[in-house]
Each structure stands twice: as structure tokens, then as C-alpha cells.
């Protein structure tokens, strides 16, 4: 469990390298995120950060019921792990606007 400014989050960390935040869909928790992320990305030199979304496994639903609140929870995870950098970094804005994330990453910039 990771304590963040907006609540506790169940998280698993695997690998070394650039961090990649993995989210699961409607089933499972961090373990499903890790399975799906590794299947999609492979075993690249990355650090996988797989979380259980609010209401799944041991992450409480408490204050993260809306998409915006869940985006803020993801940003809080990255903040707690000191992975977002200064407030002006694009990753900080992208973490708070997941529906617009495609516009924060230029085509061809992702390693996969």
C-alpha cells in the first residue's frame, strides 16, 4: 500500500528503467494491470507501476469515484513516488488529464 495525499493505493512495482503507470479495466486489480501491461509492452527496460484502481482489491473507493478523481489519484501516486517532476513538466499535466493524454505524447515518441 502506498499512502498518497488523496488516500491509500495498492501498488506493485516491477523492473527498472523509465516508469510506466499501468491501470486495469473492470476486472482484477494491480495484478491484471501488470499482466496486461507486460503483454502489451513486453519486458522492455521499464519500471512497471501497477495500481489497483479505487474500489478494487485493497484500494478504497472512498474519494475517487469519478474519472477526474481517479486521474488525481494517479497523479498523487506519481507525486508520492516523486516521478512527476516540477509543476511545469508535461507529465504533470498529462497525469491530470488522462482523456487528453494522446495530445501530450507526440506520434512516434513512445518506445513501443
N, CA, C and O atoms as CSV, one atom per row, in Angstrom:
chain,resi,resn,atom,element,x,y,z
A,1,UNK,N,N,0.842,-1.182,0.000
A,1,UNK,CA,C,0.000,0.000,0.000
A,1,UNK,C,C,0.888,1.246,0.000
A,1,UNK,O,O,1.934,1.287,0.648
A,2,UNK,N,N,0.450,2.234,-0.727
A,2,UNK,CA,C,1.165,3.494,-0.801
A,2,UNK,C,C,0.247,4.590,-0.272
A,2,UNK,O,O,-0.879,4.737,-0.747
A,3,UNK,N,N,0.712,5.350,0.694
A,3,UNK,CA,C,-0.052,6.483,1.216
A,3,UNK,C,C,0.190,7.682,0.300
A,3,UNK,O,O,1.335,8.052,0.043
A,4,UNK,N,N,-0.892,8.287,-0.190
A,4,UNK,CA,C,-0.789,9.485,-1.027
A,4,UNK,C,C,-1.599,10.602,-0.372
A,4,UNK,O,O,-2.278,10.383,0.631
A,5,UNK,N,N,-1.521,11.785,-0.945
A,5,UNK,CA,C,-2.248,12.927,-0.385
A,5,UNK,C,C,-3.756,12.793,-0.527
A,5,UNK,O,O,-4.501,13.515,0.136
A,6,UNK,N,N,-4.229,11.874,-1.388
A,6,UNK,CA,C,-5.672,11.688,-1.548
A,6,UNK,C,C,-6.150,10.333,-1.046
A,6,UNK,O,O,-7.325,10.001,-1.202
A,7,UNK,N,N,-5.271,9.555,-0.454
A,7,UNK,CA,C,-5.669,8.272,0.111
A,7,UNK,C,C,-4.687,7.170,-0.219
A,7,UNK,O,O,-3.729,7.367,-0.967
A,8,UNK,N,N,-4.943,6.000,0.356
A,8,UNK,CA,C,-4.080,4.844,0.144
A,8,UNK,C,C,-4.377,4.166,-1.190
A,8,UNK,O,O,-5.523,4.122,-1.638
A,9,UNK,N,N,-3.332,3.644,-1.812
A,9,UNK,CA,C,-3.446,2.955,-3.097
A,9,UNK,C,C,-2.613,1.684,-3.033
A,9,UNK,O,O,-1.464,1.703,-2.591
A,10,UNK,N,N,-3.196,0.590,-3.473
A,10,UNK,CA,C,-2.433,-0.660,-3.577
A,10,UNK,C,C,-1.614,-0.596,-4.861
A,10,UNK,O,O,-2.141,-0.295,-5.932
A,11,UNK,N,N,-0.327,-0.879,-4.741
A,11,UNK,CA,C,0.571,-0.737,-5.885
A,11,UNK,C,C,1.594,-1.867,-5.892
A,11,UNK,O,O,2.022,-2.346,-4.842
A,12,UNK,N,N,1.972,-2.279,-7.086
A,12,UNK,CA,C,3.075,-3.233,-7.263
A,12,UNK,C,C,4.067,-2.583,-8.213
A,12,UNK,O,O,3.679,-1.966,-9.206
A,13,UNK,N,N,5.344,-2.726,-7.903
A,13,UNK,CA,C,6.408,-2.179,-8.747
A,13,UNK,C,C,7.279,-3.322,-9.236
A,13,UNK,O,O,7.672,-4.193,-8.461
A,14,UNK,N,N,7.580,-3.311,-10.537
A,14,UNK,CA,C,8.372,-4.392,-11.121
A,14,UNK,C,C,9.290,-3.821,-12.188
A,14,UNK,O,O,8.855,-3.031,-13.026
A,15,UNK,N,N,10.549,-4.213,-12.162
A,15,UNK,CA,C,11.501,-3.817,-13.182
A,15,UNK,C,C,12.261,-2.557,-12.831
A,15,UNK,O,O,12.060,-1.944,-11.783
A,16,UNK,N,N,13.150,-2.189,-13.758
A,16,UNK,CA,C,13.970,-0.995,-13.602
A,16,UNK,C,C,13.997,-0.263,-14.929
A,16,UNK,O,O,13.998,-0.883,-15.992
A,17,UNK,N,N,14.019,1.033,-14.862
A,17,UNK,CA,C,14.050,1.850,-16.067
A,17,UNK,C,C,13.044,2.970,-15.958
A,17,UNK,O,O,12.631,3.336,-14.857
A,18,UNK,N,N,12.648,3.516,-17.086
A,18,UNK,CA,C,11.647,4.582,-17.099
A,18,UNK,C,C,10.335,4.044,-16.542
A,18,UNK,O,O,9.933,2.933,-16.888
A,19,UNK,N,N,9.659,4.813,-15.682
A,19,UNK,CA,C,8.414,4.323,-15.081
A,19,UNK,C,C,7.245,4.382,-16.057
A,19,UNK,O,O,7.121,5.307,-16.859
A,20,UNK,N,N,6.385,3.358,-15.962
A,20,UNK,CA,C,5.158,3.288,-16.751
A,20,UNK,C,C,4.028,2.965,-15.781
A,20,UNK,O,O,4.064,1.934,-15.109
A,21,UNK,N,N,3.025,3.836,-15.702
A,21,UNK,CA,C,1.883,3.606,-14.832
A,21,UNK,C,C,0.892,2.716,-15.565
A,21,UNK,O,O,0.450,3.041,-16.667
A,22,UNK,N,N,0.543,1.583,-14.943
A,22,UNK,CA,C,-0.386,0.629,-15.547
A,22,UNK,C,C,-1.707,0.632,-14.792
A,22,UNK,O,O,-1.724,0.579,-13.562
A,23,UNK,N,N,-2.811,0.693,-15.527
A,23,UNK,CA,C,-4.147,0.646,-14.935
A,23,UNK,C,C,-4.895,-0.552,-15.491
A,23,UNK,O,O,-4.731,-0.910,-16.657
A,24,UNK,N,N,-5.706,-1.162,-14.666
A,24,UNK,CA,C,-6.524,-2.294,-15.121
A,24,UNK,C,C,-7.900,-1.797,-15.533
A,24,UNK,O,O,-8.263,-0.649,-15.276
A,25,UNK,N,N,-8.650,-2.661,-16.166
A,25,UNK,CA,C,-10.011,-2.335,-16.574
A,25,UNK,C,C,-11.013,-2.699,-15.490
A,25,UNK,O,O,-10.809,-2.379,-14.319
A,26,UNK,N,N,-12.088,-3.364,-15.874
A,26,UNK,CA,C,-13.174,-3.664,-14.937
A,26,UNK,C,C,-12.910,-4.897,-14.083
A,26,UNK,O,O,-13.649,-5.145,-13.130
A,27,UNK,N,N,-11.899,-5.661,-14.391
A,27,UNK,CA,C,-11.632,-6.872,-13.615
A,27,UNK,C,C,-10.320,-6.733,-12.864
A,27,UNK,O,O,-9.427,-5.991,-13.273
A,28,UNK,N,N,-10.218,-7.458,-11.757
A,28,UNK,CA,C,-8.959,-7.575,-11.046
A,28,UNK,C,C,-8.496,-6.308,-10.375
A,28,UNK,O,O,-9.296,-5.481,-9.937
A,29,UNK,N,N,-7.192,-6.174,-10.303
A,29,UNK,CA,C,-6.555,-5.039,-9.658
A,29,UNK,C,C,-5.168,-4.895,-10.229
A,29,UNK,O,O,-4.968,-5.036,-11.435
A,30,UNK,N,N,-4.198,-4.613,-9.361
A,30,UNK,CA,C,-2.828,-4.397,-9.823
A,30,UNK,C,C,-2.299,-5.578,-10.617
A,30,UNK,O,O,-1.546,-5.389,-11.573
A,31,UNK,N,N,-2.685,-6.820,-10.233
A,31,UNK,CA,C,-2.152,-7.995,-10.926
A,31,UNK,C,C,-2.623,-8.049,-12.381
A,31,UNK,O,O,-1.867,-8.460,-13.262
A,32,UNK,N,N,-3.870,-7.637,-12.636
A,32,UNK,CA,C,-4.362,-7.594,-14.015
A,32,UNK,C,C,-3.665,-6.493,-14.805
A,32,UNK,O,O,-3.334,-6.676,-15.977
A,33,UNK,N,N,-3.446,-5.355,-14.163
A,33,UNK,CA,C,-2.733,-4.256,-14.828
A,33,UNK,C,C,-1.332,-4.702,-15.223
A,33,UNK,O,O,-0.856,-4.390,-16.315
A,34,UNK,N,N,-0.678,-5.428,-14.332
A,34,UNK,CA,C,0.683,-5.897,-14.605
A,34,UNK,C,C,0.694,-6.916,-15.745
A,34,UNK,O,O,1.547,-6.841,-16.630
A,35,UNK,N,N,-0.227,-7.851,-15.734
A,35,UNK,CA,C,-0.316,-8.858,-16.796
A,35,UNK,C,C,-0.569,-8.186,-18.149
A,35,UNK,O,O,0.114,-8.478,-19.130
A,36,UNK,N,N,-1.552,-7.287,-18.192
A,36,UNK,CA,C,-1.899,-6.627,-19.455
A,36,UNK,C,C,-0.788,-5.698,-19.933
A,36,UNK,O,O,-0.490,-5.639,-21.126
A,37,UNK,N,N,-0.184,-4.979,-19.004
A,37,UNK,CA,C,0.901,-4.069,-19.370
A,37,UNK,C,C,2.105,-4.800,-19.927
A,37,UNK,O,O,2.684,-4.388,-20.933
A,38,UNK,N,N,2.476,-5.883,-19.272
A,38,UNK,CA,C,3.635,-6.652,-19.757
A,38,UNK,C,C,3.324,-7.318,-21.090
A,38,UNK,O,O,4.210,-7.458,-21.933
A,39,UNK,N,N,2.079,-7.728,-21.289
A,39,UNK,CA,C,1.705,-8.331,-22.574
A,39,UNK,C,C,1.741,-7.295,-23.692
A,39,UNK,O,O,2.149,-7.601,-24.812
A,40,UNK,N,N,1.315,-6.069,-23.391
A,40,UNK,CA,C,1.275,-5.015,-24.406
A,40,UNK,C,C,2.646,-4.425,-24.687
A,40,UNK,O,O,2.967,-4.116,-25.834
A,41,UNK,N,N,3.458,-4.265,-23.647
A,41,UNK,CA,C,4.735,-3.571,-23.793
A,41,UNK,C,C,5.905,-4.533,-23.880
A,41,UNK,O,O,6.930,-4.217,-24.485
A,42,UNK,N,N,5.759,-5.701,-23.282
A,42,UNK,CA,C,6.855,-6.661,-23.252
A,42,UNK,C,C,7.731,-6.465,-22.036
A,42,UNK,O,O,7.316,-5.862,-21.046
A,43,UNK,N,N,8.915,-6.965,-22.111
A,43,UNK,CA,C,9.834,-6.892,-20.977
A,43,UNK,C,C,10.943,-5.870,-21.231
A,43,UNK,O,O,12.119,-6.121,-20.965
A,44,UNK,N,N,10.544,-4.733,-21.744
A,44,UNK,CA,C,11.485,-3.638,-22.011
A,44,UNK,C,C,12.112,-3.170,-20.703
A,44,UNK,O,O,11.585,-3.465,-19.630
A,45,UNK,N,N,13.216,-2.454,-20.772
A,45,UNK,CA,C,13.850,-1.945,-19.550
A,45,UNK,C,C,13.034,-0.792,-18.955
A,45,UNK,O,O,13.418,0.375,-19.038
A,46,UNK,N,N,11.909,-1.152,-18.360
A,46,UNK,CA,C,10.993,-0.185,-17.774
A,46,UNK,C,C,10.672,-0.587,-16.342
A,46,UNK,O,O,10.833,-1.747,-15.962
A,47,UNK,N,N,10.221,0.372,-15.557
A,47,UNK,CA,C,9.685,0.065,-14.234
A,47,UNK,C,C,8.168,0.146,-14.339
A,47,UNK,O,O,7.611,1.218,-14.577
A,48,UNK,N,N,7.508,-0.987,-14.162
A,48,UNK,CA,C,6.053,-1.034,-14.211
A,48,UNK,C,C,5.498,-0.672,-12.846
A,48,UNK,O,O,5.894,-1.249,-11.834
A,49,UNK,N,N,4.579,0.287,-12.819
A,49,UNK,CA,C,3.875,0.691,-11.607
A,49,UNK,C,C,2.415,0.324,-11.810
A,49,UNK,O,O,1.671,1.051,-12.468
A,50,UNK,N,N,2.011,-0.799,-11.246
A,50,UNK,CA,C,0.653,-1.298,-11.430
A,50,UNK,C,C,-0.159,-1.007,-10.179
A,50,UNK,O,O,0.213,-1.417,-9.079
A,51,UNK,N,N,-1.269,-0.296,-10.349
A,51,UNK,CA,C,-2.096,0.035,-9.189
A,51,UNK,C,C,-3.440,-0.673,-9.266
A,51,UNK,O,O,-3.906,-1.058,-10.338
A,52,UNK,N,N,-4.045,-0.831,-8.105
A,52,UNK,CA,C,-5.441,-1.270,-8.028
A,52,UNK,C,C,-6.276,0.007,-7.985
A,52,UNK,O,O,-6.125,0.830,-7.082
A,53,UNK,N,N,-7.147,0.158,-8.959
A,53,UNK,CA,C,-7.985,1.356,-9.005
A,53,UNK,C,C,-8.928,1.390,-7.810
A,53,UNK,O,O,-9.174,0.358,-7.185
A,54,UNK,N,N,-9.463,2.573,-7.485
A,54,UNK,CA,C,-10.369,2.705,-6.341
A,54,UNK,C,C,-11.543,1.727,-6.403
A,54,UNK,O,O,-12.231,1.612,-7.417
A,55,UNK,N,N,-11.749,1.028,-5.287
A,55,UNK,CA,C,-12.831,0.053,-5.190
A,55,UNK,C,C,-12.411,-1.355,-5.551
A,55,UNK,O,O,-13.208,-2.283,-5.412
A,56,UNK,N,N,-11.179,-1.545,-6.012
A,56,UNK,CA,C,-10.665,-2.865,-6.374
A,56,UNK,C,C,-9.591,-3.298,-5.383
A,56,UNK,O,O,-8.765,-2.497,-4.944
A,57,UNK,N,N,-9.623,-4.579,-5.045
A,57,UNK,CA,C,-8.701,-5.167,-4.091
A,57,UNK,C,C,-8.617,-4.299,-2.838
A,57,UNK,O,O,-9.642,-4.071,-2.194
A,58,UNK,N,N,-7.447,-3.813,-2.473
A,58,UNK,CA,C,-7.319,-3.090,-1.201
A,58,UNK,C,C,-7.316,-1.565,-1.335
A,58,UNK,O,O,-7.102,-0.868,-0.343
A,59,UNK,N,N,-7.546,-1.039,-2.528
A,59,UNK,CA,C,-7.630,0.417,-2.686
A,59,UNK,C,C,-9.062,0.848,-2.395
A,59,UNK,O,O,-9.985,0.441,-3.101
A,60,UNK,N,N,-9.259,1.674,-1.352
A,60,UNK,CA,C,-10.623,2.077,-1.003
A,60,UNK,C,C,-11.273,2.959,-2.071
A,60,UNK,O,O,-10.599,3.724,-2.761
A,61,UNK,N,N,-12.585,2.834,-2.188
A,61,UNK,CA,C,-13.352,3.640,-3.147
A,61,UNK,C,C,-13.545,5.072,-2.644
A,61,UNK,O,O,-13.731,5.991,-3.442
A,62,UNK,N,N,-13.502,5.255,-1.375
A,62,UNK,CA,C,-13.766,6.500,-0.644
A,62,UNK,C,C,-13.917,7.764,-1.480
A,62,UNK,O,O,-15.043,8.182,-1.751
A,63,UNK,N,N,-12.803,8.389,-1.900
A,63,UNK,CA,C,-12.875,9.705,-2.528
A,63,UNK,C,C,-12.524,9.689,-4.006
A,63,UNK,O,O,-12.262,10.752,-4.569
A,64,UNK,N,N,-12.506,8.565,-4.643
A,64,UNK,CA,C,-12.074,8.512,-6.048
A,64,UNK,C,C,-13.110,7.791,-6.901
A,64,UNK,O,O,-12.835,6.737,-7.475
A,65,UNK,N,N,-14.291,8.367,-6.976
A,65,UNK,CA,C,-15.379,7.716,-7.710
A,65,UNK,C,C,-15.515,8.202,-9.154
A,65,UNK,O,O,-15.977,7.449,-10.012
A,66,UNK,N,N,-15.124,9.435,-9.434
A,66,UNK,CA,C,-15.275,9.976,-10.784
A,66,UNK,C,C,-13.976,9.812,-11.569
A,66,UNK,O,O,-12.919,9.612,-10.972
A,67,UNK,N,N,-14.038,9.894,-12.890
A,67,UNK,CA,C,-12.800,9.832,-13.684
A,67,UNK,C,C,-11.790,10.916,-13.279
A,67,UNK,O,O,-10.590,10.652,-13.214
A,68,UNK,N,N,-12.275,12.129,-13.008
A,68,UNK,CA,C,-11.363,13.205,-12.614
A,68,UNK,C,C,-10.697,12.882,-11.275
A,68,UNK,O,O,-9.507,13.147,-11.101
A,69,UNK,N,N,-11.447,12.313,-10.329
A,69,UNK,CA,C,-10.874,11.947,-9.034
A,69,UNK,C,C,-9.874,10.803,-9.178
A,69,UNK,O,O,-8.862,10.763,-8.478
A,70,UNK,N,N,-10.163,9.875,-10.090
A,70,UNK,CA,C,-9.220,8.776,-10.313
A,70,UNK,C,C,-7.953,9.281,-11.000
A,70,UNK,O,O,-6.862,8.785,-10.715
A,71,UNK,N,N,-8.079,10.256,-11.898
A,71,UNK,CA,C,-6.891,10.862,-12.514
A,71,UNK,C,C,-6.052,11.565,-11.453
A,71,UNK,O,O,-4.823,11.494,-11.482
A,72,UNK,N,N,-6.709,12.236,-10.525
A,72,UNK,CA,C,-5.996,12.911,-9.441
A,72,UNK,C,C,-5.301,11.885,-8.548
A,72,UNK,O,O,-4.200,12.135,-8.056
A,73,UNK,N,N,-5.937,10.731,-8.336
A,73,UNK,CA,C,-5.307,9.667,-7.549
A,73,UNK,C,C,-4.050,9.149,-8.256
A,73,UNK,O,O,-3.030,8.907,-7.612
A,74,UNK,N,N,-4.124,8.980,-9.575
A,74,UNK,CA,C,-2.935,8.547,-10.331
A,74,UNK,C,C,-1.824,9.584,-10.215
A,74,UNK,O,O,-0.658,9.228,-10.040
A,75,UNK,N,N,-2.175,10.855,-10.312
A,75,UNK,CA,C,-1.175,11.915,-10.156
A,75,UNK,C,C,-0.592,11.888,-8.749
A,75,UNK,O,O,0.603,12.119,-8.569
A,76,UNK,N,N,-1.430,11.606,-7.749
A,76,UNK,CA,C,-0.952,11.540,-6.364
A,76,UNK,C,C,0.017,10.376,-6.174
A,76,UNK,O,O,0.978,10.483,-5.412
A,77,UNK,N,N,-0.237,9.258,-6.872
A,77,UNK,CA,C,0.699,8.120,-6.815
A,77,UNK,C,C,2.056,8.561,-7.367
A,77,UNK,O,O,3.091,8.325,-6.742
A,78,UNK,N,N,2.048,9.195,-8.525
A,78,UNK,CA,C,3.296,9.644,-9.136
A,78,UNK,C,C,3.983,10.704,-8.284
A,78,UNK,O,O,5.210,10.727,-8.183
A,79,UNK,N,N,3.187,11.584,-7.669
A,79,UNK,CA,C,3.756,12.581,-6.750
A,79,UNK,C,C,4.423,11.896,-5.564
A,79,UNK,O,O,5.541,12.249,-5.188
A,80,UNK,N,N,3.738,10.915,-4.972
A,80,UNK,CA,C,4.271,10.222,-3.792
A,80,UNK,C,C,5.563,9.480,-4.106
A,80,UNK,O,O,6.421,9.315,-3.239
A,81,UNK,N,N,5.695,9.035,-5.344
A,81,UNK,CA,C,6.916,8.335,-5.767
A,81,UNK,C,C,7.938,9.300,-6.361
A,81,UNK,O,O,8.992,8.880,-6.837
A,82,UNK,N,N,7.621,10.589,-6.331
A,82,UNK,CA,C,8.496,11.647,-6.861
A,82,UNK,C,C,8.826,11.409,-8.332
A,82,UNK,O,O,9.982,11.526,-8.739
A,83,UNK,N,N,7.809,11.076,-9.132
A,83,UNK,CA,C,8.030,10.773,-10.544
A,83,UNK,C,C,7.470,11.815,-11.505
A,83,UNK,O,O,7.659,11.689,-12.715
A,84,UNK,N,N,6.792,12.829,-11.005
A,84,UNK,CA,C,6.186,13.796,-11.921
A,84,UNK,C,C,7.073,14.980,-12.248
A,84,UNK,O,O,6.862,15.634,-13.269
A,85,UNK,N,N,8.041,15.271,-11.432
A,85,UNK,CA,C,8.901,16.411,-11.697
A,85,UNK,C,C,8.235,17.728,-11.343
A,85,UNK,O,O,7.196,17.747,-10.683
A,86,UNK,N,N,8.837,18.839,-11.783
A,86,UNK,CA,C,8.309,20.172,-11.452
A,86,UNK,C,C,6.914,20.392,-12.039
A,86,UNK,O,O,6.520,19.693,-12.973
A,87,UNK,N,N,6.162,21.362,-11.496
A,87,UNK,CA,C,4.788,21.607,-11.954
A,87,UNK,C,C,4.668,21.927,-13.439
A,87,UNK,O,O,3.597,21.731,-14.014
A,88,UNK,N,N,5.730,22.413,-14.077
A,88,UNK,CA,C,5.630,22.800,-15.488
A,88,UNK,C,C,5.916,21.647,-16.443
A,88,UNK,O,O,5.817,21.841,-17.654
A,89,UNK,N,N,6.266,20.451,-15.957
A,89,UNK,CA,C,6.555,19.319,-16.841
A,89,UNK,C,C,5.279,18.805,-17.499
A,89,UNK,O,O,4.232,18.766,-16.852
A,90,UNK,N,N,5.342,18.407,-18.779
A,90,UNK,CA,C,4.161,17.857,-19.462
A,90,UNK,C,C,3.584,16.637,-18.759
A,90,UNK,O,O,2.371,16.428,-18.792
A,91,UNK,N,N,4.430,15.823,-18.121
A,91,UNK,CA,C,3.915,14.616,-17.454
A,91,UNK,C,C,2.968,14.973,-16.329
A,91,UNK,O,O,2.033,14.220,-16.055
A,92,UNK,N,N,3.181,16.095,-15.670
A,92,UNK,CA,C,2.295,16.514,-14.578
A,92,UNK,C,C,0.918,16.863,-15.132
A,92,UNK,O,O,-0.098,16.464,-14.561
A,93,UNK,N,N,0.874,17.592,-16.221
A,93,UNK,CA,C,-0.410,17.943,-16.830
A,93,UNK,C,C,-1.091,16.700,-17.386
A,93,UNK,O,O,-2.305,16.548,-17.251
A,94,UNK,N,N,-0.334,15.824,-18.001
A,94,UNK,CA,C,-0.903,14.611,-18.588
A,94,UNK,C,C,-1.498,13.702,-17.525
A,94,UNK,O,O,-2.520,13.059,-17.767
A,95,UNK,N,N,-0.879,13.636,-16.358
A,95,UNK,CA,C,-1.389,12.784,-15.291
A,95,UNK,C,C,-2.749,13.259,-14.805
A,95,UNK,O,O,-3.532,12.463,-14.287
A,96,UNK,N,N,-3.036,14.523,-14.962
A,96,UNK,CA,C,-4.309,15.063,-14.508
A,96,UNK,C,C,-5.334,15.163,-15.635
A,96,UNK,O,O,-6.456,15.611,-15.398
A,97,UNK,N,N,-4.989,14.770,-16.812
A,97,UNK,CA,C,-5.906,14.847,-17.950
A,97,UNK,C,C,-5.789,13.583,-18.787
A,97,UNK,O,O,-5.393,13.654,-19.950
A,98,UNK,N,N,-6.132,12.403,-18.209
A,98,UNK,CA,C,-5.904,11.156,-18.945
A,98,UNK,C,C,-6.675,11.044,-20.250
A,98,UNK,O,O,-6.228,10.361,-21.171
A,99,UNK,N,N,-7.812,11.695,-20.346
A,99,UNK,CA,C,-8.573,11.617,-21.585
A,99,UNK,C,C,-7.908,12.407,-22.703
A,99,UNK,O,O,-8.204,12.193,-23.879
A,100,UNK,N,N,-7.012,13.319,-22.342
A,100,UNK,CA,C,-6.294,14.122,-23.331
A,100,UNK,C,C,-4.838,13.701,-23.465
A,100,UNK,O,O,-4.046,14.402,-24.093
A,101,UNK,N,N,-4.481,12.573,-22.886
A,101,UNK,CA,C,-3.092,12.139,-22.860
A,101,UNK,C,C,-2.519,11.970,-24.261
A,101,UNK,O,O,-1.339,12.241,-24.480
A,102,UNK,N,N,-3.333,11.528,-25.211
A,102,UNK,CA,C,-2.834,11.341,-26.568
A,102,UNK,C,C,-2.269,12.637,-27.144
A,102,UNK,O,O,-1.374,12.599,-27.989
A,103,UNK,N,N,-2.780,13.777,-26.697
A,103,UNK,CA,C,-2.276,15.037,-27.230
A,103,UNK,C,C,-0.983,15.477,-26.544
A,103,UNK,O,O,-0.300,16.377,-27.033
A,104,UNK,N,N,-0.640,14.847,-25.407
A,104,UNK,CA,C,0.586,15.210,-24.698
A,104,UNK,C,C,1.783,14.396,-25.179
A,104,UNK,O,O,2.927,14.739,-24.879
A,105,UNK,N,N,1.527,13.327,-25.920
A,105,UNK,CA,C,2.608,12.470,-26.409
A,105,UNK,C,C,2.630,12.550,-27.931
A,105,UNK,O,O,1.700,12.073,-28.582
A,106,UNK,N,N,3.664,13.139,-28.507
A,106,UNK,CA,C,3.728,13.254,-29.965
A,106,UNK,C,C,3.787,11.875,-30.633
A,106,UNK,O,O,4.377,10.952,-30.070
A,107,UNK,N,N,3.194,11.715,-31.811
A,107,UNK,CA,C,3.259,10.443,-32.515
A,107,UNK,C,C,4.706,9.987,-32.709
A,107,UNK,O,O,5.565,10.788,-33.077
A,108,UNK,N,N,4.968,8.739,-32.468
A,108,UNK,CA,C,6.286,8.174,-32.637
A,108,UNK,C,C,7.231,8.387,-31.462
A,108,UNK,O,O,8.367,7.916,-31.490
A,109,UNK,N,N,6.765,9.105,-30.410
A,109,UNK,CA,C,7.629,9.378,-29.271
A,109,UNK,C,C,7.670,8.217,-28.286
A,109,UNK,O,O,8.634,8.085,-27.532
A,110,UNK,N,N,6.652,7.382,-28.280
A,110,UNK,CA,C,6.619,6.250,-27.339
A,110,UNK,C,C,7.574,5.164,-27.817
A,110,UNK,O,O,7.717,4.949,-29.020
A,111,UNK,N,N,8.237,4.470,-26.871
A,111,UNK,CA,C,9.230,3.452,-27.259
A,111,UNK,C,C,8.627,2.157,-27.801
A,111,UNK,O,O,9.376,1.297,-28.265
A,112,UNK,N,N,7.338,1.986,-27.764
A,112,UNK,CA,C,6.748,0.737,-28.242
A,112,UNK,C,C,6.035,0.943,-29.502
A,112,UNK,O,O,5.472,-0.003,-30.054
